[in-house]
Amino acid sequence: MGRGRQKAKQTKVARELKYYSPDTDYNALQRELHGPDPYRQIGRPAAQEAPVSDVEDDESDDESEDWSKYTATDDYDEWSSKRRA
């Protein structure tokens, strides 16, 4: 006993979900499915963007970084040999 009330509630909820039709905002749906407008600028205006020379300087810093300090303390080989044993 007691299953009747639970089943009736589930049936009621299922019926509400099946037949309930909320007002659909088709314009919002179209915007969501279409994605951002490629012609609309997002972010800073072009007049305030950083000069190209500054950007190139930032990229060159990454290339000149010494990566040997990371491999010197790398314990992966030791760890993996213990895992295989």
C-alpha positions, 0 to 999 in steps of 0.5 A: 500500500502507499504506492498509489499516491506516489504513482498518482503524483508521478502521473500528474507531474508527467502530464503537466510536463507533457501538456504545459507549453511555456511562452517561447522567446524565439528571438532569444533562442535564435540568438543562442543558437546563432552565437555571437555576431562576428561583426560586433566588437567585444572588449576594448575599442581599437583605439585602446589596443596595445601596440604590436611591438609590446605584444611581440616583446611579451612573446619573446619572453616565453621563448627565452625562459630556461626550461632546464630547471623543470626537467632537473627536478622531474621525478616521473622516471623514478615514479613510473619505474616504481609503478611498473614493479 
